[in-house]
C-alpha cells in the first residue's frame, strides 16, 4: 500500500519504501533494548519512520517535484542507499532479534505449521488496510489526499494545498512500511540491510494487486503474505519467495495491470 500511495501521488515507484520497514524494525529493537514495553516501543518506532518520511517529503522530494520521472526514480534509489548507510552507522550490520508480539508459539492450520507471529502479520496487514480505507474515505484530510493524488490541478483550484497533502502521503507510506517491518522483524530478524528484501516483497504485492489501486495493493499484499505463509508451512521457507514470484508471473500473464489495477489508456 505504501508503494501505491506514492505512485498515485508522484507517478513513480518509490524504491526507498523498503527502508521505512527497516527503520520500523530496527527502531522497535532499539526501544526494546532500552526496556520499553511493546506497545510504546511500537508506537515510537512508527513515529521515527513517520518523521523520516516527512523529512524526505520536505527536504528531498519537494525541491525536486518538477524533475522528470526518471530523475525522481533515481532520487528514490539514492534515498534507499543513503538510509541503509545511515542505519549501518547507527545499528551496525549484524542481525538482531526482535521480541515477538505473543511468544514463539505455532499453530497447525489445515496441515500447515504457522508461527503465531505470521498471524499477527496477516492481522496487522488487514487492520492497516481497513484503517487506510476509513481514513481516505471518511475523513476530510483523507479525501483531500485522494483529490490531490487524482488531480492536483483541480484540487488546487478548490483551495487545497497539494504540497501539504504530498507531505501527508509520504508520512502515511512511511507509517505503513514501519508497521510492516516491525511485525515481520520477529520472523526474519532485523538488520540494516533488510529493507531491500522487504521492499522487493512489498513491490511484488503491489504489482500483483495493481499498483495504481490502493485496494488492489492491499489485496496483493494479503495474497502474497498468504502464499508465502502457506508455502513455508506446506513446503519449506526456502521455497516461499520462489512460489510467490511464480504467482506474480501468472497474474501478470492473465492481468498485466494486476488484480484490481486499471487498464492503461493510450491516445493515438
C-alpha positions as CSV (number, residue, x, y, z in Angstrom):
1,X,0.0,0.0,0.0
2,X,2.9,2.3,0.6
3,X,4.1,1.8,-2.9
4,X,0.6,2.5,-4.3
5,X,0.2,5.7,-2.2
6,X,3.5,7.2,-3.5
7,X,2.8,6.0,-7.1
8,X,-0.6,7.7,-7.1
9,X,0.9,10.9,-5.7
10,X,4.0,11.1,-7.8
11,X,3.5,8.7,-10.7
12,X,6.8,6.9,-9.8
13,X,7.9,3.9,-7.9
14,X,9.5,4.7,-4.5
15,X,12.4,2.4,-4.3
16,X,13.1,3.6,-0.8
17,X,9.8,2.2,0.6
18,X,11.5,-0.9,2.0
19,X,13.8,1.3,4.1
20,X,10.7,2.5,6.1
21,X,10.2,-1.1,7.0
22,X,13.8,-1.4,8.1
23,X,13.5,1.8,10.2
24,X,10.4,0.5,11.9
25,X,12.0,-2.9,12.7
26,X,15.4,-1.5,13.9
27,X,13.8,1.3,15.9
28,X,11.5,-1.3,17.6
29,X,14.5,-3.4,18.5
30,X,16.3,-0.3,19.8
31,X,13.5,0.7,22.0
32,X,13.0,-2.8,23.3
33,X,16.7,-2.9,24.2
34,X,16.1,0.2,26.3
35,X,13.4,-1.7,28.2
36,X,10.4,-0.1,26.7
37,X,7.1,-2.1,26.8
38,X,6.0,-3.5,23.5
39,X,3.1,-1.1,22.6
40,X,5.0,2.2,23.4
41,X,8.1,0.8,21.6
42,X,6.0,0.0,18.5
43,X,4.4,3.4,18.5
44,X,7.7,5.2,18.9
45,X,9.2,3.1,16.1
46,X,6.4,4.0,13.8
47,X,6.8,7.7,14.8
48,X,10.5,7.6,13.9
49,X,9.6,6.3,10.4
50,X,6.9,9.0,10.1
51,X,9.5,11.7,10.9
52,X,11.9,10.3,8.3
53,X,9.1,10.2,5.7
54,X,8.2,13.8,6.5
55,X,11.8,14.8,6.1
56,X,12.1,13.1,2.8
57,X,9.0,14.8,1.5
58,X,10.0,18.3,2.5
59,X,13.8,18.2,2.1
60,X,14.2,15.9,-0.9
61,X,11.1,15.4,-2.9
62,X,9.5,18.8,-2.6
63,X,12.5,20.7,-4.2
64,X,12.7,18.0,-6.9
65,X,8.9,17.9,-7.6
66,X,9.3,19.4,-11.1
67,X,12.0,17.0,-12.2
68,X,11.5,14.3,-14.8
69,X,10.0,11.0,-13.6
70,X,13.2,9.1,-14.3
71,X,15.1,11.7,-12.2
72,X,12.7,11.2,-9.3
73,X,13.1,7.4,-9.5
74,X,16.9,7.8,-9.3
75,X,16.4,10.0,-6.3
76,X,14.5,7.3,-4.5
77,X,17.2,4.8,-5.4
78,X,19.7,7.3,-3.8
79,X,17.5,7.6,-0.7
80,X,17.4,3.8,-0.4
81,X,21.2,3.7,-0.4
82,X,21.5,6.7,2.0
83,X,19.0,5.4,4.5
84,X,20.7,2.0,4.5
85,X,24.1,3.6,5.1
86,X,22.8,5.7,8.0
87,X,21.2,2.7,9.5
88,X,24.5,0.8,9.2
89,X,26.3,3.6,11.1
90,X,23.7,3.7,13.8
91,X,23.0,0.0,14.3
92,X,25.7,-1.9,12.5
93,X,25.1,-4.8,10.0
94,X,24.7,-7.7,12.4
95,X,21.2,-9.3,12.6
96,X,19.4,-8.6,15.8
97,X,16.5,-10.5,17.4
98,X,13.2,-8.6,17.9
99,X,10.8,-9.9,20.5
100,X,7.6,-11.4,19.0
101,X,4.3,-9.9,20.0
102,X,3.0,-13.0,21.7
103,X,5.7,-15.6,22.2
104,X,7.3,-18.1,19.8
105,X,4.3,-20.5,19.5
106,X,3.0,-22.1,16.4
107,X,-0.4,-23.4,15.2
108,X,-1.5,-26.1,12.8
109,X,-3.8,-24.9,10.1
110,X,-5.1,-27.4,7.5
111,X,-1.9,-29.4,7.8
112,X,0.4,-26.4,7.7
113,X,2.5,-25.2,10.6
114,X,2.4,-21.4,11.0
115,X,4.0,-19.3,13.7
116,X,1.8,-17.1,15.7
117,X,3.8,-14.1,14.5
118,X,2.7,-14.9,10.9
119,X,-0.9,-14.5,12.0
120,X,0.0,-11.2,13.6
121,X,1.5,-10.1,10.3
122,X,-1.7,-11.0,8.4
123,X,-3.9,-9.4,11.0
124,X,-1.7,-6.3,11.0
125,X,-2.0,-6.0,7.2
126,X,-5.8,-6.3,7.4
127,X,-6.0,-3.7,10.1
128,X,-3.7,-1.2,8.3
129,X,-5.7,-1.7,5.1
130,X,-9.0,-1.1,6.9
131,X,-7.6,2.0,8.7
132,X,-6.3,3.4,5.5
133,X,-9.6,2.9,3.8
134,X,-11.5,4.6,6.6
135,X,-9.0,7.5,6.7
136,X,-9.2,8.1,2.9
137,X,-13.0,7.7,2.6
138,X,-14.4,9.0,5.8
139,X,-12.2,12.0,6.8
140,X,-11.8,15.4,5.2
141,X,-8.0,15.0,5.3
142,X,-8.1,11.6,3.6
143,X,-10.5,12.8,0.8
144,X,-8.2,15.8,0.3
145,X,-5.2,13.5,-0.1
146,X,-7.2,11.4,-2.7
147,X,-8.2,14.5,-4.6
148,X,-4.6,15.8,-4.6
149,X,-3.4,12.4,-5.8
150,X,-6.0,12.0,-8.6
151,X,-5.9,15.6,-9.9
152,X,-3.5,18.1,-8.2
153,X,-4.5,21.0,-10.5
154,X,-8.3,20.6,-9.8
155,X,-7.5,20.2,-6.0
156,X,-5.6,23.4,-6.1
157,X,-8.5,25.2,-7.8
158,X,-10.7,24.2,-4.8
159,X,-8.2,25.8,-2.4
160,X,-6.4,22.6,-1.4
161,X,-2.6,22.6,-1.0
162,X,-1.2,19.7,-3.0
163,X,2.2,20.1,-1.3
164,X,0.6,19.7,2.2
165,X,-1.2,16.6,1.1
166,X,2.0,15.3,-0.5
167,X,3.6,15.5,2.9
168,X,0.7,13.5,4.4
169,X,1.1,10.9,1.7
170,X,4.8,10.3,2.4
171,X,4.1,10.2,6.2
172,X,1.3,7.6,5.5
173,X,3.6,5.5,3.3
174,X,6.3,5.6,6.0
175,X,3.9,4.5,8.7
176,X,2.6,1.6,6.6
177,X,6.1,0.5,5.9
178,X,7.2,0.8,9.5
179,X,4.2,-1.3,10.8
180,X,5.0,-4.0,8.3
181,X,8.7,-4.1,9.2
182,X,8.0,-4.1,12.9
183,X,5.6,-7.1,12.5
184,X,7.9,-9.0,10.2
185,X,11.1,-8.4,12.2
186,X,10.5,-11.2,14.8
187,X,10.2,-13.7,11.9
188,X,13.1,-12.5,9.7
189,X,15.4,-10.9,12.4
190,X,16.2,-7.3,11.8
191,X,19.3,-5.7,10.3
192,X,20.3,-2.5,8.4
193,X,20.1,-4.3,5.0
194,X,16.6,-5.9,5.5
195,X,14.8,-3.1,3.6
196,X,15.9,-4.4,0.2
197,X,14.2,-7.8,0.7
198,X,11.1,-6.4,2.4
199,X,10.8,-3.6,-0.2
200,X,11.0,-6.2,-3.0
201,X,8.3,-8.3,-1.4
202,X,6.1,-5.2,-1.0
203,X,6.7,-4.2,-4.6
204,X,5.7,-7.7,-5.8
205,X,2.5,-7.5,-3.7
206,X,1.6,-4.1,-5.2
207,X,2.2,-5.4,-8.7
208,X,0.0,-8.4,-8.1
209,X,-2.9,-6.3,-6.8
210,X,-2.4,-3.3,-9.1
211,X,0.0,-0.6,-8.1
212,X,-2.4,2.2,-9.2
213,X,-5.2,0.8,-6.9
214,X,-5.0,1.1,-3.1
215,X,-7.5,-1.7,-2.5
216,X,-5.6,-3.7,-5.1
217,X,-2.3,-3.1,-3.4
218,X,-3.8,-4.2,-0.1
219,X,-5.2,-7.3,-1.7
220,X,-1.9,-8.1,-3.4
221,X,-0.1,-7.8,-0.2
222,X,-2.5,-10.2,1.6
223,X,-2.3,-12.6,-1.3
224,X,1.5,-12.5,-1.2
225,X,1.5,-13.0,2.6
226,X,-0.9,-15.9,2.4
227,X,1.1,-17.6,-0.4
228,X,4.4,-17.2,1.4
229,X,3.0,-18.4,4.7
230,X,1.3,-21.4,3.2
231,X,4.3,-22.3,1.1
232,X,6.5,-22.1,4.2
233,X,4.1,-24.3,6.1
234,X,3.5,-26.9,3.5
235,X,6.8,-27.0,1.6
236,X,9.7,-25.0,3.0
237,X,10.5,-21.4,3.8
238,X,13.3,-21.6,1.2
239,X,10.7,-22.1,-1.5
240,X,8.3,-19.3,-0.2
241,X,9.8,-16.5,-2.3
242,X,10.1,-18.6,-5.5
243,X,6.4,-19.6,-5.3
244,X,5.4,-16.0,-4.6
245,X,7.3,-14.9,-7.8
246,X,5.6,-17.7,-9.7
247,X,2.2,-16.3,-8.6
248,X,3.3,-12.9,-9.8
249,X,4.3,-14.3,-13.2
250,X,0.9,-16.0,-13.5
251,X,-1.0,-12.9,-12.5
252,X,0.9,-10.7,-15.0
253,X,0.2,-13.2,-17.8
254,X,-3.6,-13.1,-17.1
255,X,-3.9,-9.4,-16.0
256,X,-0.8,-7.3,-16.7
257,X,-2.4,-4.4,-14.8
258,X,-2.7,-6.5,-11.6
259,X,-5.8,-8.0,-10.0
260,X,-7.5,-4.6,-9.4
261,X,-5.4,-2.3,-11.5
262,X,-6.9,-0.1,-14.2
263,X,-6.2,-0.6,-17.9
264,X,-3.7,1.7,-19.4
265,X,-5.3,4.1,-22.0
266,X,-3.4,5.3,-25.0
267,X,-4.5,8.0,-27.3
268,X,-3.4,8.0,-30.9
